[in-house]
Amino acid sequence: MSKPIISGSFNYETLEETLDIKAKGADLFIGVPKEHAFQENRVGLIPEAVGVLVANGHDVWVETKAGAESGYHDKDYAEAGAKIKYDHKEIYNCDILVKSAPVVDDDLPLLKPNQIVISPIHLSVMKASILQSMMDKKITGLSFENLKDDSGTYPIVRSMSEIAGSASMLIGGHYLSQGSHGKGILLGGISGIPPTKVIILGAGVVGEFAARAALAMGSSVKVFDNNVYRLKRLQDTLGHRVWTSVIEPKILAKQLKTCEIAVGALGSANGRTPVVVSEDMVANMRPGSVIIDVSIDRGGCFETSEITSHERPTFTKHGVIHYCVPNIPSGYGRTASHAVSNVLMPLLLNVADAGGLDTYVWNNFNIRTGIYLFKGALTNFHLSERFELKYTDLNLLMASMG
């Protein structure tokens, strides 16, 4: 047998571990269009956020009057370093669109291939044709509703729910006044007079902040939810013992008879919110009392609820005033815009630092929950089921690209 040949060119020392090298930061090209649909008053990025993005070397185009409904003017954006554009179509030349309203039919011809769109979805108005058109253009879509942060929570949804919950009490107090044809009762009450009675259906974030506002005003609060854990958590979070109950029709009907304000704050993981208050229950409520159905976005939890608008927010049925405006936070556009911007601005900076969205998605699992389209592939299972479109698992897609 011949002896093995040992060459001096071989090096038998151990090699250092090879590590991922951080990608060079990317320069982003961001557009903020003015919204014309859904009575949308919010804007995705406020001037302060634009200033931070521009200071980090990114280009931001803002359509004229995009923030006007939120109290942010073109001058504010221009001073922050944004370029103001007066042609609606021109904004759609940007690589990343930050929209505060869902993509609608009018947007589709303007979207360019391989664009990134950050916006709400609004399941109630989404259509298969819109999704298909975005898929054909290989759009990457990131939704407000499903965007997770590093703590595993949904920051934009939570912020909007906090606004809706707090606002529901301000709205209820307004419509109890005689000027709004209400009962002429001050929300909360004063010394020597029994407090107003508030019923809240749902112990989630909306219910919690509605309860906080009602208690702060001195109202008597009763909360219904079929999730006992949520009721316990509400008690702990409020630091205040409030009257709670599971949703039992006879008990609920009895309490609704004597309340001044009823807030519908029930959620639904998928599909329509369950209707838990029948028309007969509403008919037995006191004339001049107020229903605020915050869950109208998903169909509403009162049988008598019908969608209204910010222009005509109420209607009266069985003598009860109904407020059923979807997207309540849009009525508080400046606060809501600030909350959305607080989430999106750091997200965009992180995307840039990672070298682009592809790299950021590869390294960050939480953001994957917010992506419903990735380069034209539909990665949201519920949307694929609802509209019978092909579903692609994003994790598998990323693995195949790696």
Buried (B, 14 or more C-beta within 10 A) or exposed (E): EEEEEEEEEEEEEEEEEEEEEEBEBBEBBBBBBBBEBBBBBBBBBBBBBBBBBBEBEBBBBBBBBBBBBBEBBBEBBBEBBBEBBEEBEBBBBBBBBBBBBBBBEEBBEBBEEEBBBBBBBBBEBBEEEBBBBBBEBBBBBBBBBBBBBEEEEBBBBBBBBBBBBBBBBEBBBBBBBEEBBBBEBBBBBEEEEEBBBBBBBBBBBBBBBBBBBBBEBBBBBBBBBBBEEBBEBBBEEBEEEBEBBEBEEEEBBEBBEEBBBBBBBBBEEEEEBBBBBBEEBBEBBBEBBBBBBBBBBBBBBBEBBEEBEEEEBBBEBBEBBBBBBBBBBBBBBBBBBBBBBBBBBBBBBBBBBBBBBBBBBBBBBEBBBBBBBBBBBBBBEBBBEBBEBEBBEBEEBBEEEE
